[in-house]
Amino acid sequence: MESTGDSTTIWSSLELDMNYSHSHKGPQQYCLAQEVPRTPEALRLHRNTLTMELLWLQQAIDSRKKYLSLKDRLSIS
């Protein structure tokens, strides 16, 4: 997994899992369980990472909605 400080991101682990399953032709299984941070500092870093990932997802969804709306308006014209 990719490390950001004391926390890790899920995206890199999914990519590794997908690469593994493509190369081994087995059923795709995703294990997203991580060791839960125990110290206040590790929890804070983990929270910050999750907050940034959530923000990124929200921005991606908004961007896609705007794109689809613009695409619809242009195809009607």
C-alpha distance (Angstrom), angle and dihedral (degrees) to the residues before:
residue distance angle dihedral
M1 . . .
E2 3.74 . .
S3 3.76 112.6 .
T4 3.79 127.2 -139.5
G5 3.77 105.9 -177.6
D6 3.79 107.2 -55.6
S7 3.81 94.4 -23.1
T8 3.78 131.2 74.2
T9 3.77 133.1 -144.3
I10 3.76 124.2 -123.9
W11 3.81 94.6 -143.2
S12 3.78 95.2 72.7
S13 3.81 92.1 47.2
L14 3.81 91.3 52.0
E15 3.78 90.0 50.7
L16 3.80 90.6 50.9
D17 3.81 90.9 47.9
M18 3.80 91.6 49.4
N19 3.80 92.3 48.2
Y20 3.79 89.9 49.0
S21 3.80 94.1 49.7
H22 3.82 92.7 47.1
S23 3.77 91.9 52.1
H24 3.83 94.9 44.1
K25 3.83 98.9 38.3
G26 3.78 91.7 -138.0
P27 3.80 128.4 134.8
Q28 3.78 114.0 -71.1
Q29 3.78 112.9 -110.2
Y30 3.78 123.6 171.5
C31 3.75 120.3 -156.1
L32 3.80 106.4 -166.2
A33 3.79 96.2 167.7
Q34 3.76 112.7 120.2
E35 3.73 132.8 -179.3
V36 3.79 106.6 -88.6
P37 3.81 113.4 -120.6
R38 3.79 111.6 -112.4
T39 3.80 106.9 -170.4
P40 3.80 122.9 75.3
E41 3.81 90.9 -119.5
A42 3.82 92.9 49.9
L43 3.80 90.6 47.3
R44 3.81 90.9 50.6
L45 3.80 91.8 50.4
H46 3.80 91.2 46.9
R47 3.81 91.1 49.3
N48 3.81 90.8 50.0
T49 3.80 91.2 50.6
L50 3.79 92.2 49.2
T51 3.80 90.7 47.3
M52 3.80 91.7 53.3
E53 3.81 92.1 47.0
L54 3.81 90.9 50.0
L55 3.80 90.6 49.1
W56 3.80 90.1 50.2
L57 3.81 90.7 51.2
Q58 3.79 92.6 48.8
Q59 3.81 91.0 50.2
A60 3.81 91.4 48.0
I61 3.82 91.4 51.1
D62 3.82 92.2 47.8
S63 3.78 91.0 47.7
R64 3.81 92.0 50.6
K65 3.82 91.3 48.7
K66 3.81 91.1 51.7
Y67 3.80 91.4 47.3
L68 3.81 92.9 50.7
S69 3.79 91.4 46.2
L70 3.80 91.5 51.3
K71 3.80 91.0 45.5
D72 3.82 90.4 53.0
R73 3.80 92.5 48.3
L74 3.81 92.0 49.3
S75 3.81 93.7 48.1
I76 3.84 91.0 51.5
S77 3.81 92.6 53.0
